[in-house]
Amino acid sequence: MRIIAGEKRGKKLMSFPGDKIRPTTDKVKGAIFNSLQNEVREAKVFVDLFAGTGAMGIEALSRGVETAYFFDLSQDSVQIIKKNLALTGYESRAKVFNLSAEKGLEWLYKNKVNCDIIFMDPPYAQGEETISFIEMISEKEILSGNGKLVIESKISVIMPIEKKNLTCYKSKKYGITTVSYYAGENYE
């Protein structure tokens, strides 16, 4: 697993042995960041929910995002994220929390963090629960005016076209994975 673009391009990241987590493949990661290249260029805050190794948030930092927030319930994941941040030298631009995605969203809301991009890659077993996170993000209004929510899910999960004030403006399939892109009312 490596950073695919930006100032740390090619830098290898630490991961877990075996199949303890399912990191986003380089192909899917590249497609997501290519789709969001303008937004990433202007983004100040990137949120990586269910962060795993932190690869998506670290990719965002490498591409110029000012700050990344990482949330994962697994203490092992938190340790790997911190090691990967140390490997890349991004510790000062990142905040890592040993919190569930739900509690992470609450924390962002309570601390008035205005998020430009929120990336979610929940365990595929949580498929239907993913929709409740879309509602929560919409209700808390933590996305900036032109903010984007990107969700990686199993292809069998049917993602809603609209949920509250968020609309799915794009959806792409990659093998067993679907990536859905959501934006608020100010989507251009």
C-alpha beads as a LAMMPS data file, in Angstrom:
LAMMPS data file: protein, C-alpha beads

188 atoms
187 bonds

1 atom types
1 bond types

-500.0 500.0 xlo xhi
-500.0 500.0 ylo yhi
-500.0 500.0 zlo zhi

Masses

1 110.0

Atoms # bond

1 1 1 0.000 0.000 0.000
2 1 1 1.394 3.370 -1.019
3 1 1 0.600 7.028 -1.581
4 1 1 -0.220 7.398 -5.273
5 1 1 0.159 11.159 -5.861
6 1 1 1.220 14.460 -4.375
7 1 1 4.298 15.429 -2.430
8 1 1 4.750 11.955 -0.851
9 1 1 4.009 10.022 -4.062
10 1 1 5.311 6.455 -3.939
11 1 1 5.798 6.429 -0.148
12 1 1 4.907 3.019 1.278
13 1 1 2.488 2.862 4.191
14 1 1 2.173 0.270 6.910
15 1 1 -0.813 -2.062 6.880
16 1 1 -2.170 -5.028 8.781
17 1 1 -1.081 -8.541 7.912
18 1 1 -3.787 -10.805 6.508
19 1 1 -7.346 -9.692 5.887
20 1 1 -8.086 -7.918 9.170
21 1 1 -9.160 -4.814 7.227
22 1 1 -10.098 -4.141 3.612
23 1 1 -8.075 -1.120 2.468
24 1 1 -9.248 0.872 -0.538
25 1 1 -7.367 -0.418 -3.585
26 1 1 -4.998 1.898 -5.451
27 1 1 -7.321 1.755 -8.479
28 1 1 -10.354 2.905 -6.470
29 1 1 -8.308 5.437 -4.480
30 1 1 -6.949 6.914 -7.710
31 1 1 -10.430 7.103 -9.235
32 1 1 -11.841 8.852 -6.142
33 1 1 -9.087 11.446 -6.004
34 1 1 -9.232 12.021 -9.778
35 1 1 -12.985 12.647 -9.472
36 1 1 -12.379 15.110 -6.637
37 1 1 -9.201 16.762 -7.885
38 1 1 -10.646 20.296 -7.921
39 1 1 -12.256 19.854 -4.500
40 1 1 -9.060 18.376 -3.017
41 1 1 -7.030 21.297 -4.360
42 1 1 -9.274 23.739 -2.468
43 1 1 -10.063 21.586 0.581
44 1 1 -8.967 22.587 4.052
45 1 1 -10.502 19.644 5.974
46 1 1 -10.657 15.969 4.975
47 1 1 -12.347 13.418 7.257
48 1 1 -11.519 9.710 7.066
49 1 1 -14.227 7.696 8.866
50 1 1 -13.525 3.987 9.473
51 1 1 -9.956 5.070 8.736
52 1 1 -8.220 1.651 8.961
53 1 1 -4.612 2.454 8.023
54 1 1 -5.365 6.119 7.321
55 1 1 -4.371 5.739 3.656
56 1 1 -7.195 7.911 2.276
57 1 1 -6.622 10.810 4.666
58 1 1 -2.858 10.605 4.166
59 1 1 -3.392 10.624 0.388
60 1 1 -5.453 13.801 0.842
61 1 1 -2.655 15.397 2.898
62 1 1 -0.112 14.437 0.237
63 1 1 -2.294 16.170 -2.361
64 1 1 -2.394 19.416 -0.361
65 1 1 -5.369 19.251 2.019
66 1 1 -4.493 21.303 5.112
67 1 1 -5.871 19.047 7.866
68 1 1 -7.155 15.492 8.089
69 1 1 -9.258 13.935 10.850
70 1 1 -9.087 10.170 11.296
71 1 1 -11.704 8.172 13.206
72 1 1 -11.555 4.452 13.899
73 1 1 -12.899 2.322 16.728
74 1 1 -9.984 -0.134 16.560
75 1 1 -7.010 0.713 18.769
76 1 1 -4.809 -1.280 16.354
77 1 1 -5.955 0.972 13.491
78 1 1 -5.269 4.108 15.523
79 1 1 -1.712 2.888 16.159
80 1 1 -1.126 2.109 12.453
81 1 1 -2.523 5.523 11.445
82 1 1 -0.158 7.251 13.884
83 1 1 2.794 5.235 12.534
84 1 1 1.850 6.100 8.945
85 1 1 1.546 9.776 9.847
86 1 1 5.016 9.622 11.420
87 1 1 6.393 7.897 8.286
88 1 1 5.063 10.714 6.117
89 1 1 5.770 13.580 8.508
90 1 1 2.118 14.656 8.632
91 1 1 1.534 14.389 12.400
92 1 1 1.096 18.164 12.798
93 1 1 -1.589 18.284 10.084
94 1 1 -3.644 15.384 11.433
95 1 1 -5.897 14.533 14.346
96 1 1 -6.471 10.858 15.157
97 1 1 -9.337 9.625 17.331
98 1 1 -10.151 6.218 18.764
99 1 1 -13.882 6.777 18.215
100 1 1 -16.658 5.136 16.239
101 1 1 -17.839 6.912 13.089
102 1 1 -21.006 7.992 14.889
103 1 1 -19.110 9.473 17.833
104 1 1 -16.620 11.006 15.394
105 1 1 -19.420 12.818 13.576
106 1 1 -20.757 14.021 16.934
107 1 1 -17.283 15.288 17.850
108 1 1 -16.984 17.177 14.541
109 1 1 -20.409 18.737 15.111
110 1 1 -19.736 19.742 18.733
111 1 1 -16.376 21.247 17.782
112 1 1 -17.854 23.108 14.795
113 1 1 -15.479 21.523 12.280
114 1 1 -16.485 22.528 8.766
115 1 1 -15.640 19.526 6.549
116 1 1 -14.803 19.876 2.860
117 1 1 -14.590 16.145 2.121
118 1 1 -15.813 13.253 4.241
119 1 1 -14.747 9.788 3.128
120 1 1 -16.448 6.680 4.541
121 1 1 -15.443 3.092 3.935
122 1 1 -17.409 1.140 6.541
123 1 1 -17.019 -2.626 6.877
124 1 1 -19.133 -4.205 4.160
125 1 1 -21.089 -6.065 6.864
126 1 1 -22.504 -2.690 7.946
127 1 1 -24.016 -1.963 4.527
128 1 1 -27.485 -0.795 5.493
129 1 1 -26.201 1.163 8.513
130 1 1 -24.253 3.353 6.096
131 1 1 -27.469 5.153 5.138
132 1 1 -27.939 6.332 8.721
133 1 1 -24.531 8.051 8.506
134 1 1 -25.684 9.999 5.444
135 1 1 -28.676 11.230 7.464
136 1 1 -26.469 12.153 10.403
137 1 1 -24.022 14.110 8.227
138 1 1 -26.933 15.921 6.610
139 1 1 -28.667 16.733 9.914
140 1 1 -25.494 17.951 11.629
141 1 1 -24.644 20.154 8.645
142 1 1 -20.926 19.526 9.074
143 1 1 -20.173 19.623 5.343
144 1 1 -19.001 22.985 4.039
145 1 1 -21.133 24.743 1.411
146 1 1 -19.478 22.877 -1.454
147 1 1 -18.504 19.866 0.660
148 1 1 -18.578 16.306 -0.632
149 1 1 -19.370 12.996 1.033
150 1 1 -17.781 9.944 -0.594
151 1 1 -18.909 6.467 0.417
152 1 1 -17.289 3.190 -0.551
153 1 1 -19.734 0.306 -0.172
154 1 1 -20.415 -3.217 -1.302
155 1 1 -22.078 -3.270 -4.711
156 1 1 -25.166 -5.014 -3.262
157 1 1 -25.963 -2.046 -0.984
158 1 1 -28.487 0.235 -2.638
159 1 1 -27.507 3.780 -1.803
160 1 1 -30.212 6.467 -1.751
161 1 1 -30.346 9.107 -4.486
162 1 1 -31.301 11.751 -1.911
163 1 1 -31.163 11.865 1.855
164 1 1 -32.235 15.063 3.576
165 1 1 -30.215 17.833 1.886
166 1 1 -27.619 15.533 0.283
167 1 1 -27.900 14.257 -3.283
168 1 1 -25.930 11.463 -4.925
169 1 1 -24.563 13.116 -8.056
170 1 1 -22.309 10.251 -9.170
171 1 1 -21.890 6.535 -8.574
172 1 1 -19.198 4.246 -10.017
173 1 1 -18.698 0.487 -9.760
174 1 1 -15.321 -1.229 -9.371
175 1 1 -15.615 -5.019 -9.055
176 1 1 -17.526 -5.696 -5.800
177 1 1 -17.265 -2.035 -4.765
178 1 1 -19.443 0.983 -5.458
179 1 1 -18.275 4.527 -4.781
180 1 1 -21.090 7.044 -4.274
181 1 1 -20.521 10.805 -4.292
182 1 1 -22.884 13.139 -2.430
183 1 1 -23.131 16.910 -2.342
184 1 1 -25.371 19.415 -0.628
185 1 1 -27.715 21.987 -2.075
186 1 1 -24.838 24.211 -3.239
187 1 1 -23.467 21.566 -5.619
188 1 1 -22.173 23.063 -8.864

Bonds

1 1 1 2
2 1 2 3
3 1 3 4
4 1 4 5
5 1 5 6
6 1 6 7
7 1 7 8
8 1 8 9
9 1 9 10
10 1 10 11
11 1 11 12
12 1 12 13
13 1 13 14
14 1 14 15
15 1 15 16
16 1 16 17
17 1 17 18
18 1 18 19
19 1 19 20
20 1 20 21
21 1 21 22
22 1 22 23
23 1 23 24
24 1 24 25
25 1 25 26
26 1 26 27
27 1 27 28
28 1 28 29
29 1 29 30
30 1 30 31
31 1 31 32
32 1 32 33
33 1 33 34
34 1 34 35
35 1 35 36
36 1 36 37
37 1 37 38
38 1 38 39
39 1 39 40
40 1 40 41
41 1 41 42
42 1 42 43
43 1 43 44
44 1 44 45
45 1 45 46
46 1 46 47
47 1 47 48
48 1 48 49
49 1 49 50
50 1 50 51
51 1 51 52
52 1 52 53
53 1 53 54
54 1 54 55
55 1 55 56
56 1 56 57
57 1 57 58
58 1 58 59
59 1 59 60
60 1 60 61
61 1 61 62
62 1 62 63
63 1 63 64
64 1 64 65
65 1 65 66
66 1 66 67
67 1 67 68
68 1 68 69
69 1 69 70
70 1 70 71
71 1 71 72
72 1 72 73
73 1 73 74
74 1 74 75
75 1 75 76
76 1 76 77
77 1 77 78
78 1 78 79
79 1 79 80
80 1 80 81
81 1 81 82
82 1 82 83
83 1 83 84
84 1 84 85
85 1 85 86
86 1 86 87
87 1 87 88
88 1 88 89
89 1 89 90
90 1 90 91
91 1 91 92
92 1 92 93
93 1 93 94
94 1 94 95
95 1 95 96
96 1 96 97
97 1 97 98
98 1 98 99
99 1 99 100
100 1 100 101
101 1 101 102
102 1 102 103
103 1 103 104
104 1 104 105
105 1 105 106
106 1 106 107
107 1 107 108
108 1 108 109
109 1 109 110
110 1 110 111
111 1 111 112
112 1 112 113
113 1 113 114
114 1 114 115
115 1 115 116
116 1 116 117
117 1 117 118
118 1 118 119
119 1 119 120
120 1 120 121
121 1 121 122
122 1 122 123
123 1 123 124
124 1 124 125
125 1 125 126
126 1 126 127
127 1 127 128
128 1 128 129
129 1 129 130
130 1 130 131
131 1 131 132
132 1 132 133
133 1 133 134
134 1 134 135
135 1 135 136
136 1 136 137
137 1 137 138
138 1 138 139
139 1 139 140
140 1 140 141
141 1 141 142
142 1 142 143
143 1 143 144
144 1 144 145
145 1 145 146
146 1 146 147
147 1 147 148
148 1 148 149
149 1 149 150
150 1 150 151
151 1 151 152
152 1 152 153
153 1 153 154
154 1 154 155
155 1 155 156
156 1 156 157
157 1 157 158
158 1 158 159
159 1 159 160
160 1 160 161
161 1 161 162
162 1 162 163
163 1 163 164
164 1 164 165
165 1 165 166
166 1 166 167
167 1 167 168
168 1 168 169
169 1 169 170
170 1 170 171
171 1 171 172
172 1 172 173
173 1 173 174
174 1 174 175
175 1 175 176
176 1 176 177
177 1 177 178
178 1 178 179
179 1 179 180
180 1 180 181
181 1 181 182
182 1 182 183
183 1 183 184
184 1 184 185
185 1 185 186
186 1 186 187
187 1 187 188
